Amino acid sequence: MGMAAVQLARHWGAEVFVTASRGKWDTLRAMGFDDDHIGDSRTLEFEEKFRAVAGDRGFDVVLNSLAGDFTDASLRLLAPGGRFIEMGKTDVRDPRVVAEQYGGAQYRAFDLLEAGPDRTAAMLAEIVGLLTRGVLTPLPQRTFDVRCAAAAYRYVSQARHVGKVALTVPSGPGEVLSGCGGGLAGGSVVITGGTGMAGSALARHLVDRYGVAHVVLVSRAGAEAPGVAELVDGLRRAGADVSVEACDVADPDAVGAMLSRIPAHYPLRGVVHAAGILDDGLISSLTPDRVDAVLRAKVDGAWNLHQLTRDLDLSAFVVFSSMAGIVGTPGQANYAAANSFLDGLAAYRRAHGLAGLSLAWGLWEQASAMTAHLGDRDKARMSRIGLAPLPTGQALAAFDAAMLVDRPVLVAAAVDRAALSDNVAALPPLLRELAAARPGAWSTTPAPPRRARV
């Protein structure tokens, strides 16, 4: 509202003074304001400062959205008979009392609905004309998918935004992959673990279905990883540009350098953290080095990506977690801890108005470097607790479905309901509730409430 009012006031020839929190002063300076015309909206010092600059002549119009003592300070700045337009709803005054106390000030609480449809249409037509002629310029916007309205309100409540915060409605599959803001089409997506089984399958999917223009495949081996040449060739034939980066995501300097090489014409719009390693063993056998090796790839990597992209307007920030952090799996205490951190990070980002999703995967049917060691006994044990291997096609469909759900942590797994029902007593506690759930080929369900509190 304030930025739009500034443009209109200047168009009408007014000298404009503004208040804002100090964190936004650089934005005001970029709009052409000198420091004499900028006041701090968090203190009452603007009253004395503006009166000194204006030479005690008073202001003809005050557009106000503050309350309490700040409203009184603004009223005292009015010239006799000046107009005070109240945009806020928390401190609406009686116009007659205001006129008596502040030299005949004309007080009006603004309500757009009072204008009626005809006047509103006329005002919109006038604004469109001014925009078309270049007299006014569109405001900067931060967009949120309408399914993430709660995150948008959290973002506004933190008073960090500049310009408008708007809700958007996906217009097609290209915008479905949208955690809290515009789509991924036409931009870059970084995929850590991008040369592995899951990362490479997702890379193809993002390019084929969602129009991602530039894929950054990140792994420790980089171009030396098995199958990379074929993967890159396939992605390029599908129309994408591809970069392959050999990068230790646990090294913040290396991650920063990798991100700096993303071309400006393909702005970074999404991050998928699918990197990870296993070092299974009984908890009594786990040494600090064995725990650290697993946490570096998952935890340090995710944190570095979060820290280095938190100021970007990402459409998606997805971390590949595991059901190991949800139900616990024998011999994987270090891996479970790492995945629990990923779940907590996704919740933390969403609470701060950022894109964030943690997908706690069950077992994928296609073998990967992390699951190739699983034998028949391992798979039989998982089958007994109702977890079936997830075909790649269904995994990608689960990924898509998860993007439609406004939750930070989701479980994506193939669930055998019959097996669950037959072995309720042997199930981990967090799986018992699913024994009575409706049947389905696969399930993408919110993690239990305790996950959201990690």
Contacts in CASP RR format, 6 or more apart in sequence:
PFRMAT RR
TARGET T0000
AUTHOR 0000-0000-0000
METHOD contacts of the structure
MODEL  1
MGMAAVQLARHWGAEVFVTASRGKWDTLRAMGFDDDHIGDSRTLEFEEKF
RAVAGDRGFDVVLNSLAGDFTDASLRLLAPGGRFIEMGKTDVRDPRVVAE
QYGGAQYRAFDLLEAGPDRTAAMLAEIVGLLTRGVLTPLPQRTFDVRCAA
AAYRYVSQARHVGKVALTVPSGPGEVLSGCGGGLAGGSVVITGGTGMAGS
ALARHLVDRYGVAHVVLVSRAGAEAPGVAELVDGLRRAGADVSVEACDVA
DPDAVGAMLSRIPAHYPLRGVVHAAGILDDGLISSLTPDRVDAVLRAKVD
GAWNLHQLTRDLDLSAFVVFSSMAGIVGTPGQANYAAANSFLDGLAAYRR
AHGLAGLSLAWGLWEQASAMTAHLGDRDKARMSRIGLAPLPTGQALAAFD
AAMLVDRPVLVAAAVDRAALSDNVAALPPLLRELAAARPGAWSTTPAPPR
RARV
1 65 0 8 1.000
1 87 0 8 1.000
2 18 0 8 1.000
2 63 0 8 1.000
3 31 0 8 1.000
3 139 0 8 1.000
3 140 0 8 1.000
3 162 0 8 1.000
3 163 0 8 1.000
4 136 0 8 1.000
4 139 0 8 1.000
5 63 0 8 1.000
6 16 0 8 1.000
6 18 0 8 1.000
6 31 0 8 1.000
7 136 0 8 1.000
7 137 0 8 1.000
8 136 0 8 1.000
9 16 0 8 1.000
9 61 0 8 1.000
10 16 0 8 1.000
11 130 0 8 1.000
11 135 0 8 1.000
11 136 0 8 1.000
14 60 0 8 1.000
14 61 0 8 1.000
15 37 0 8 1.000
16 33 0 8 1.000
16 37 0 8 1.000
17 37 0 8 1.000
17 38 0 8 1.000
17 39 0 8 1.000
17 50 0 8 1.000
17 53 0 8 1.000
17 54 0 8 1.000
17 59 0 8 1.000
18 28 0 8 1.000
18 33 0 8 1.000
18 37 0 8 1.000
18 38 0 8 1.000
18 39 0 8 1.000
19 38 0 8 1.000
19 39 0 8 1.000
19 40 0 8 1.000
19 41 0 8 1.000
19 46 0 8 1.000
19 66 0 8 1.000
20 27 0 8 1.000
20 28 0 8 1.000
20 38 0 8 1.000
20 39 0 8 1.000
20 40 0 8 1.000
20 41 0 8 1.000
21 40 0 8 1.000
21 41 0 8 1.000
21 42 0 8 1.000
21 159 0 8 1.000
22 40 0 8 1.000
22 42 0 8 1.000
24 162 0 8 1.000
25 35 0 8 1.000
25 38 0 8 1.000
27 162 0 8 1.000
28 38 0 8 1.000
29 35 0 8 1.000
29 38 0 8 1.000
36 49 0 8 1.000
36 53 0 8 1.000
37 53 0 8 1.000
39 45 0 8 1.000
39 46 0 8 1.000
39 49 0 8 1.000
39 50 0 8 1.000
40 46 0 8 1.000
41 66 0 8 1.000
41 70 0 8 1.000
44 69 0 8 1.000
44 70 0 8 1.000
44 73 0 8 1.000
46 73 0 8 1.000
47 73 0 8 1.000
47 74 0 8 1.000
47 76 0 8 1.000
47 77 0 8 1.000
50 59 0 8 1.000
50 77 0 8 1.000
51 58 0 8 1.000
51 77 0 8 1.000
54 77 0 8 1.000
57 79 0 8 1.000
58 77 0 8 1.000
58 78 0 8 1.000
58 79 0 8 1.000
59 77 0 8 1.000
59 78 0 8 1.000
59 79 0 8 1.000
59 82 0 8 1.000
60 79 0 8 1.000
60 82 0 8 1.000
60 83 0 8 1.000
61 82 0 8 1.000
61 83 0 8 1.000
61 84 0 8 1.000
61 85 0 8 1.000
62 74 0 8 1.000
62 75 0 8 1.000
62 77 0 8 1.000
62 78 0 8 1.000
62 82 0 8 1.000
62 83 0 8 1.000
62 84 0 8 1.000
62 85 0 8 1.000
63 85 0 8 1.000
63 87 0 8 1.000
64 71 0 8 1.000
64 74 0 8 1.000
64 84 0 8 1.000
64 85 0 8 1.000
64 86 0 8 1.000
64 87 0 8 1.000
64 88 0 8 1.000
65 87 0 8 1.000
65 88 0 8 1.000
66 74 0 8 1.000
66 91 0 8 1.000
67 88 0 8 1.000
67 90 0 8 1.000
67 91 0 8 1.000
68 91 0 8 1.000
71 86 0 8 1.000
71 91 0 8 1.000
71 93 0 8 1.000
74 84 0 8 1.000
75 84 0 8 1.000
75 98 0 8 1.000
75 101 0 8 1.000
75 102 0 8 1.000
75 105 0 8 1.000
76 102 0 8 1.000
78 84 0 8 1.000
78 102 0 8 1.000
78 103 0 8 1.000
78 105 0 8 1.000
80 103 0 8 1.000
80 104 0 8 1.000
80 105 0 8 1.000
81 103 0 8 1.000
81 104 0 8 1.000
81 105 0 8 1.000
81 106 0 8 1.000
82 104 0 8 1.000
82 105 0 8 1.000
82 106 0 8 1.000
83 105 0 8 1.000
83 106 0 8 1.000
83 108 0 8 1.000
84 98 0 8 1.000
84 102 0 8 1.000
84 105 0 8 1.000
84 106 0 8 1.000
84 107 0 8 1.000
84 108 0 8 1.000
85 108 0 8 1.000
85 110 0 8 1.000
86 92 0 8 1.000
86 93 0 8 1.000
86 107 0 8 1.000
86 108 0 8 1.000
86 109 0 8 1.000
86 110 0 8 1.000
87 110 0 8 1.000
88 109 0 8 1.000
88 110 0 8 1.000
92 109 0 8 1.000
93 107 0 8 1.000
93 109 0 8 1.000
95 106 0 8 1.000
95 107 0 8 1.000
95 108 0 8 1.000
98 104 0 8 1.000
98 105 0 8 1.000
98 107 0 8 1.000
99 105 0 8 1.000
99 106 0 8 1.000
99 107 0 8 1.000
112 120 0 8 1.000
115 123 0 8 1.000
127 136 0 8 1.000
129 135 0 8 1.000
130 136 0 8 1.000
131 137 0 8 1.000
131 138 0 8 1.000
139 163 0 8 1.000
139 164 0 8 1.000
140 162 0 8 1.000
140 163 0 8 1.000
140 164 0 8 1.000
141 163 0 8 1.000
141 164 0 8 1.000
141 165 0 8 1.000
141 166 0 8 1.000
142 155 0 8 1.000
142 161 0 8 1.000
142 163 0 8 1.000
142 164 0 8 1.000
142 165 0 8 1.000
142 166 0 8 1.000
142 181 0 8 1.000
142 313 0 8 1.000
143 165 0 8 1.000
143 166 0 8 1.000
143 167 0 8 1.000
143 168 0 8 1.000
143 181 0 8 1.000
143 182 0 8 1.000
144 151 0 8 1.000
144 152 0 8 1.000
144 155 0 8 1.000
144 165 0 8 1.000
144 166 0 8 1.000
144 167 0 8 1.000
144 168 0 8 1.000
144 180 0 8 1.000
144 181 0 8 1.000
145 167 0 8 1.000
145 168 0 8 1.000
145 170 0 8 1.000
145 175 0 8 1.000
145 178 0 8 1.000
145 179 0 8 1.000
145 180 0 8 1.000
145 181 0 8 1.000
145 182 0 8 1.000
146 167 0 8 1.000
146 168 0 8 1.000
146 169 0 8 1.000
147 404 0 8 1.000
147 405 0 8 1.000
147 406 0 8 1.000
148 179 0 8 1.000
148 180 0 8 1.000
148 181 0 8 1.000
148 406 0 8 1.000
149 167 0 8 1.000
149 406 0 8 1.000
150 406 0 8 1.000
151 180 0 8 1.000
151 350 0 8 1.000
151 353 0 8 1.000
151 354 0 8 1.000
151 406 0 8 1.000
152 165 0 8 1.000
152 167 0 8 1.000
152 180 0 8 1.000
152 353 0 8 1.000
154 351 0 8 1.000
154 352 0 8 1.000
154 353 0 8 1.000
155 161 0 8 1.000
155 165 0 8 1.000
155 353 0 8 1.000
156 165 0 8 1.000
158 352 0 8 1.000
158 353 0 8 1.000
168 175 0 8 1.000
168 178 0 8 1.000
168 181 0 8 1.000
168 182 0 8 1.000
170 176 0 8 1.000
170 178 0 8 1.000
173 209 0 8 1.000
173 210 0 8 1.000
174 183 0 8 1.000
174 184 0 8 1.000
174 185 0 8 1.000
174 209 0 8 1.000
174 210 0 8 1.000
174 211 0 8 1.000
175 182 0 8 1.000
175 183 0 8 1.000
175 185 0 8 1.000
176 210 0 8 1.000
176 400 0 8 1.000
176 403 0 8 1.000
176 404 0 8 1.000
177 183 0 8 1.000
177 184 0 8 1.000
177 206 0 8 1.000
177 210 0 8 1.000
177 315 0 8 1.000
177 316 0 8 1.000
177 400 0 8 1.000
177 403 0 8 1.000
178 184 0 8 1.000
178 315 0 8 1.000
178 316 0 8 1.000
178 403 0 8 1.000
179 315 0 8 1.000
179 316 0 8 1.000
179 317 0 8 1.000
179 355 0 8 1.000
179 356 0 8 1.000
179 357 0 8 1.000
179 403 0 8 1.000
180 315 0 8 1.000
180 350 0 8 1.000
180 353 0 8 1.000
180 354 0 8 1.000
180 355 0 8 1.000
180 356 0 8 1.000
181 313 0 8 1.000
181 315 0 8 1.000
181 355 0 8 1.000
182 269 0 8 1.000
182 315 0 8 1.000
183 210 0 8 1.000
183 269 0 8 1.000
183 315 0 8 1.000
183 316 0 8 1.000
184 206 0 8 1.000
184 210 0 8 1.000
184 211 0 8 1.000
184 212 0 8 1.000
184 269 0 8 1.000
184 270 0 8 1.000
184 315 0 8 1.000
184 316 0 8 1.000
185 210 0 8 1.000
185 211 0 8 1.000
185 212 0 8 1.000
185 213 0 8 1.000
186 211 0 8 1.000
186 212 0 8 1.000
186 213 0 8 1.000
186 214 0 8 1.000
186 266 0 8 1.000
186 269 0 8 1.000
187 212 0 8 1.000
187 213 0 8 1.000
187 214 0 8 1.000
187 266 0 8 1.000
187 267 0 8 1.000
187 268 0 8 1.000
187 269 0 8 1.000
188 212 0 8 1.000
188 213 0 8 1.000
188 214 0 8 1.000
188 215 0 8 1.000
188 216 0 8 1.000
188 262 0 8 1.000
188 263 0 8 1.000
188 266 0 8 1.000
188 267 0 8 1.000
188 268 0 8 1.000
188 269 0 8 1.000
188 270 0 8 1.000
189 206 0 8 1.000
189 212 0 8 1.000
189 214 0 8 1.000
189 215 0 8 1.000
189 216 0 8 1.000
189 268 0 8 1.000
189 269 0 8 1.000
189 270 0 8 1.000
189 271 0 8 1.000
189 272 0 8 1.000
189 316 0 8 1.000
190 216 0 8 1.000
190 218 0 8 1.000
190 258 0 8 1.000
190 259 0 8 1.000
190 262 0 8 1.000
190 268 0 8 1.000
190 270 0 8 1.000
190 271 0 8 1.000
190 272 0 8 1.000
190 305 0 8 1.000
191 199 0 8 1.000
191 202 0 8 1.000
191 203 0 8 1.000
191 215 0 8 1.000
191 216 0 8 1.000
191 217 0 8 1.000
191 218 0 8 1.000
191 272 0 8 1.000
191 274 0 8 1.000
192 218 0 8 1.000
192 219 0 8 1.000
192 247 0 8 1.000
192 249 0 8 1.000
192 271 0 8 1.000
192 272 0 8 1.000
192 273 0 8 1.000
192 274 0 8 1.000
192 275 0 8 1.000
192 301 0 8 1.000
192 305 0 8 1.000
193 199 0 8 1.000
193 217 0 8 1.000
193 218 0 8 1.000
193 219 0 8 1.000
193 274 0 8 1.000
193 275 0 8 1.000
193 276 0 8 1.000
194 200 0 8 1.000
194 202 0 8 1.000
194 203 0 8 1.000
194 217 0 8 1.000
194 218 0 8 1.000
194 219 0 8 1.000
194 274 0 8 1.000
194 275 0 8 1.000
195 217 0 8 1.000
195 219 0 8 1.000
195 221 0 8 1.000
195 222 0 8 1.000
195 225 0 8 1.000
195 226 0 8 1.000
195 227 0 8 1.000
195 228 0 8 1.000
195 231 0 8 1.000
195 244 0 8 1.000
196 219 0 8 1.000
196 225 0 8 1.000
196 274 0 8 1.000
196 368 0 8 1.000
196 369 0 8 1.000
197 364 0 8 1.000
197 366 0 8 1.000
197 367 0 8 1.000
197 368 0 8 1.000
197 369 0 8 1.000
198 274 0 8 1.000
198 320 0 8 1.000
198 361 0 8 1.000
198 364 0 8 1.000
198 368 0 8 1.000
198 395 0 8 1.000
199 217 0 8 1.000
199 272 0 8 1.000
199 274 0 8 1.000
200 217 0 8 1.000
200 231 0 8 1.000
201 366 0 8 1.000
201 392 0 8 1.000
201 395 0 8 1.000
201 396 0 8 1.000
202 272 0 8 1.000
202 274 0 8 1.000
202 396 0 8 1.000
202 399 0 8 1.000
203 215 0 8 1.000
203 217 0 8 1.000
203 231 0 8 1.000
203 235 0 8 1.000
204 231 0 8 1.000
204 234 0 8 1.000
204 235 0 8 1.000
204 238 0 8 1.000
205 396 0 8 1.000
205 399 0 8 1.000
206 212 0 8 1.000
206 215 0 8 1.000
207 215 0 8 1.000
207 235 0 8 1.000
207 238 0 8 1.000
207 239 0 8 1.000
207 240 0 8 1.000
208 238 0 8 1.000
209 400 0 8 1.000
211 240 0 8 1.000
212 240 0 8 1.000
212 269 0 8 1.000
213 240 0 8 1.000
213 241 0 8 1.000
213 266 0 8 1.000
214 240 0 8 1.000
214 241 0 8 1.000
214 242 0 8 1.000
214 243 0 8 1.000
214 262 0 8 1.000
214 263 0 8 1.000
214 266 0 8 1.000
215 235 0 8 1.000
215 240 0 8 1.000
215 241 0 8 1.000
215 242 0 8 1.000
215 243 0 8 1.000
216 242 0 8 1.000
216 243 0 8 1.000
216 245 0 8 1.000
216 258 0 8 1.000
216 262 0 8 1.000
217 228 0 8 1.000
217 231 0 8 1.000
217 232 0 8 1.000
217 242 0 8 1.000
217 243 0 8 1.000
217 244 0 8 1.000
217 245 0 8 1.000
218 245 0 8 1.000
218 247 0 8 1.000
218 249 0 8 1.000
218 258 0 8 1.000
218 275 0 8 1.000
219 225 0 8 1.000
219 245 0 8 1.000
219 246 0 8 1.000
219 247 0 8 1.000
219 275 0 8 1.000
220 246 0 8 1.000
220 247 0 8 1.000
220 248 0 8 1.000
221 246 0 8 1.000
222 228 0 8 1.000
222 244 0 8 1.000
222 245 0 8 1.000
222 246 0 8 1.000
222 247 0 8 1.000
223 244 0 8 1.000
223 246 0 8 1.000
224 246 0 8 1.000
228 244 0 8 1.000
232 242 0 8 1.000
232 244 0 8 1.000
235 242 0 8 1.000
236 242 0 8 1.000
241 266 0 8 1.000
243 261 0 8 1.000
243 262 0 8 1.000
245 258 0 8 1.000
245 261 0 8 1.000
247 254 0 8 1.000
247 255 0 8 1.000
247 257 0 8 1.000
247 258 0 8 1.000
248 254 0 8 1.000
249 255 0 8 1.000
249 273 0 8 1.000
249 275 0 8 1.000
249 297 0 8 1.000
249 300 0 8 1.000
249 301 0 8 1.000
249 304 0 8 1.000
249 305 0 8 1.000
250 296 0 8 1.000
250 297 0 8 1.000
250 300 0 8 1.000
250 301 0 8 1.000
250 304 0 8 1.000
251 304 0 8 1.000
252 304 0 8 1.000
252 307 0 8 1.000
252 308 0 8 1.000
255 301 0 8 1.000
255 304 0 8 1.000
255 305 0 8 1.000
255 308 0 8 1.000
256 304 0 8 1.000
256 308 0 8 1.000
259 268 0 8 1.000
259 308 0 8 1.000
259 309 0 8 1.000
262 268 0 8 1.000
268 309 0 8 1.000
268 312 0 8 1.000
268 314 0 8 1.000
269 314 0 8 1.000
269 315 0 8 1.000
269 316 0 8 1.000
270 314 0 8 1.000
270 315 0 8 1.000
270 316 0 8 1.000
270 317 0 8 1.000
270 318 0 8 1.000
270 355 0 8 1.000
271 305 0 8 1.000
271 309 0 8 1.000
271 314 0 8 1.000
271 316 0 8 1.000
271 317 0 8 1.000
271 318 0 8 1.000
272 316 0 8 1.000
272 318 0 8 1.000
272 319 0 8 1.000
272 320 0 8 1.000
273 301 0 8 1.000
273 302 0 8 1.000
273 305 0 8 1.000
273 318 0 8 1.000
273 319 0 8 1.000
273 320 0 8 1.000
273 342 0 8 1.000
274 320 0 8 1.000
275 297 0 8 1.000
275 298 0 8 1.000
275 301 0 8 1.000
276 294 0 8 1.000
276 297 0 8 1.000
276 298 0 8 1.000
276 338 0 8 1.000
276 370 0 8 1.000
277 293 0 8 1.000
277 294 0 8 1.000
277 297 0 8 1.000
277 370 0 8 1.000
278 294 0 8 1.000
278 332 0 8 1.000
278 335 0 8 1.000
278 370 0 8 1.000
279 286 0 8 1.000
279 290 0 8 1.000
279 293 0 8 1.000
279 294 0 8 1.000
279 334 0 8 1.000
279 335 0 8 1.000
280 331 0 8 1.000
280 332 0 8 1.000
280 335 0 8 1.000
281 290 0 8 1.000
281 331 0 8 1.000
281 332 0 8 1.000
281 333 0 8 1.000
282 331 0 8 1.000
283 331 0 8 1.000
283 333 0 8 1.000
286 333 0 8 1.000
286 334 0 8 1.000
290 334 0 8 1.000
291 334 0 8 1.000
291 337 0 8 1.000
294 334 0 8 1.000
294 335 0 8 1.000
294 338 0 8 1.000
295 334 0 8 1.000
295 337 0 8 1.000
295 338 0 8 1.000
295 341 0 8 1.000
297 338 0 8 1.000
298 335 0 8 1.000
298 338 0 8 1.000
298 339 0 8 1.000
298 341 0 8 1.000
298 342 0 8 1.000
299 338 0 8 1.000
299 341 0 8 1.000
299 342 0 8 1.000
302 319 0 8 1.000
302 341 0 8 1.000
302 342 0 8 1.000
302 345 0 8 1.000
303 345 0 8 1.000
305 317 0 8 1.000
306 317 0 8 1.000
306 345 0 8 1.000
306 349 0 8 1.000
309 317 0 8 1.000
310 349 0 8 1.000
310 354 0 8 1.000
314 354 0 8 1.000
314 355 0 8 1.000
315 355 0 8 1.000
316 355 0 8 1.000
316 356 0 8 1.000
316 357 0 8 1.000
316 403 0 8 1.000
317 346 0 8 1.000
317 349 0 8 1.000
317 354 0 8 1.000
317 355 0 8 1.000
317 356 0 8 1.000
317 357 0 8 1.000
318 356 0 8 1.000
318 357 0 8 1.000
318 358 0 8 1.000
318 359 0 8 1.000
319 342 0 8 1.000
319 345 0 8 1.000
319 346 0 8 1.000
319 356 0 8 1.000
319 357 0 8 1.000
319 358 0 8 1.000
319 359 0 8 1.000
320 342 0 8 1.000
320 359 0 8 1.000
320 361 0 8 1.000
321 339 0 8 1.000
321 342 0 8 1.000
321 343 0 8 1.000
321 346 0 8 1.000
321 358 0 8 1.000
321 359 0 8 1.000
321 360 0 8 1.000
321 361 0 8 1.000
321 409 0 8 1.000
322 335 0 8 1.000
322 336 0 8 1.000
322 339 0 8 1.000
322 360 0 8 1.000
322 361 0 8 1.000
322 362 0 8 1.000
323 329 0 8 1.000
323 360 0 8 1.000
323 361 0 8 1.000
323 362 0 8 1.000
323 387 0 8 1.000
323 411 0 8 1.000
323 413 0 8 1.000
324 332 0 8 1.000
324 335 0 8 1.000
324 336 0 8 1.000
324 339 0 8 1.000
325 335 0 8 1.000
325 336 0 8 1.000
325 337 0 8 1.000
325 339 0 8 1.000
325 340 0 8 1.000
325 343 0 8 1.000
325 360 0 8 1.000
326 360 0 8 1.000
326 411 0 8 1.000
326 430 0 8 1.000
326 447 0 8 1.000
326 448 0 8 1.000
326 451 0 8 1.000
327 385 0 8 1.000
327 428 0 8 1.000
327 430 0 8 1.000
327 431 0 8 1.000
328 336 0 8 1.000
328 428 0 8 1.000
329 335 0 8 1.000
329 336 0 8 1.000
339 360 0 8 1.000
340 451 0 8 1.000
340 454 0 8 1.000
341 454 0 8 1.000
342 358 0 8 1.000
343 358 0 8 1.000
343 360 0 8 1.000
343 408 0 8 1.000
343 409 0 8 1.000
343 447 0 8 1.000
343 451 0 8 1.000
343 454 0 8 1.000
344 358 0 8 1.000
344 408 0 8 1.000
344 409 0 8 1.000
344 451 0 8 1.000
344 454 0 8 1.000
345 358 0 8 1.000
346 356 0 8 1.000
346 357 0 8 1.000
346 358 0 8 1.000
346 408 0 8 1.000
346 409 0 8 1.000
347 358 0 8 1.000
347 408 0 8 1.000
347 409 0 8 1.000
347 451 0 8 1.000
347 452 0 8 1.000
347 454 0 8 1.000
349 355 0 8 1.000
349 356 0 8 1.000
349 408 0 8 1.000
350 356 0 8 1.000
350 408 0 8 1.000
356 408 0 8 1.000
357 402 0 8 1.000
357 403 0 8 1.000
357 407 0 8 1.000
357 408 0 8 1.000
357 409 0 8 1.000
357 410 0 8 1.000
358 408 0 8 1.000
358 409 0 8 1.000
358 410 0 8 1.000
359 398 0 8 1.000
359 399 0 8 1.000
359 402 0 8 1.000
359 410 0 8 1.000
359 411 0 8 1.000
359 412 0 8 1.000
360 409 0 8 1.000
360 410 0 8 1.000
360 411 0 8 1.000
360 412 0 8 1.000
360 413 0 8 1.000
360 447 0 8 1.000
360 451 0 8 1.000
361 390 0 8 1.000
361 395 0 8 1.000
361 412 0 8 1.000
361 413 0 8 1.000
362 387 0 8 1.000
362 390 0 8 1.000
362 411 0 8 1.000
362 412 0 8 1.000
362 413 0 8 1.000
362 414 0 8 1.000
363 371 0 8 1.000
363 374 0 8 1.000
363 379 0 8 1.000
363 382 0 8 1.000
363 387 0 8 1.000
363 388 0 8 1.000
363 389 0 8 1.000
363 390 0 8 1.000
363 413 0 8 1.000
363 414 0 8 1.000
364 371 0 8 1.000
364 389 0 8 1.000
364 390 0 8 1.000
364 392 0 8 1.000
364 395 0 8 1.000
365 389 0 8 1.000
365 390 0 8 1.000
365 391 0 8 1.000
365 392 0 8 1.000
366 391 0 8 1.000
366 392 0 8 1.000
367 374 0 8 1.000
379 389 0 8 1.000
382 388 0 8 1.000
383 416 0 8 1.000
383 419 0 8 1.000
384 419 0 8 1.000
384 423 0 8 1.000
384 426 0 8 1.000
385 419 0 8 1.000
385 420 0 8 1.000
385 423 0 8 1.000
385 426 0 8 1.000
385 427 0 8 1.000
385 428 0 8 1.000
385 431 0 8 1.000
386 415 0 8 1.000
386 416 0 8 1.000
386 417 0 8 1.000
386 419 0 8 1.000
386 420 0 8 1.000
386 423 0 8 1.000
386 427 0 8 1.000
386 431 0 8 1.000
387 413 0 8 1.000
387 414 0 8 1.000
387 415 0 8 1.000
387 416 0 8 1.000
388 414 0 8 1.000
388 415 0 8 1.000
388 416 0 8 1.000
388 419 0 8 1.000
389 414 0 8 1.000
390 398 0 8 1.000
390 412 0 8 1.000
390 413 0 8 1.000
390 414 0 8 1.000
390 442 0 8 1.000
391 414 0 8 1.000
394 414 0 8 1.000
394 441 0 8 1.000
394 442 0 8 1.000
395 412 0 8 1.000
397 442 0 8 1.000
398 412 0 8 1.000
398 442 0 8 1.000
398 444 0 8 1.000
399 412 0 8 1.000
401 444 0 8 1.000
402 410 0 8 1.000
402 412 0 8 1.000
402 444 0 8 1.000
405 444 0 8 1.000
405 446 0 8 1.000
407 446 0 8 1.000
407 447 0 8 1.000
408 452 0 8 1.000
409 446 0 8 1.000
409 447 0 8 1.000
409 451 0 8 1.000
409 452 0 8 1.000
410 444 0 8 1.000
410 445 0 8 1.000
410 446 0 8 1.000
410 447 0 8 1.000
411 443 0 8 1.000
411 444 0 8 1.000
411 445 0 8 1.000
411 446 0 8 1.000
411 447 0 8 1.000
412 442 0 8 1.000
412 443 0 8 1.000
412 444 0 8 1.000
413 442 0 8 1.000
413 443 0 8 1.000
414 441 0 8 1.000
414 442 0 8 1.000
414 443 0 8 1.000
415 434 0 8 1.000
415 437 0 8 1.000
415 440 0 8 1.000
415 442 0 8 1.000
415 443 0 8 1.000
417 434 0 8 1.000
417 435 0 8 1.000
417 437 0 8 1.000
417 439 0 8 1.000
417 440 0 8 1.000
420 427 0 8 1.000
420 431 0 8 1.000
420 434 0 8 1.000
420 435 0 8 1.000
421 435 0 8 1.000
421 436 0 8 1.000
424 432 0 8 1.000
424 435 0 8 1.000
427 435 0 8 1.000
430 448 0 8 1.000
433 448 0 8 1.000
434 443 0 8 1.000
434 445 0 8 1.000
437 443 0 8 1.000
END
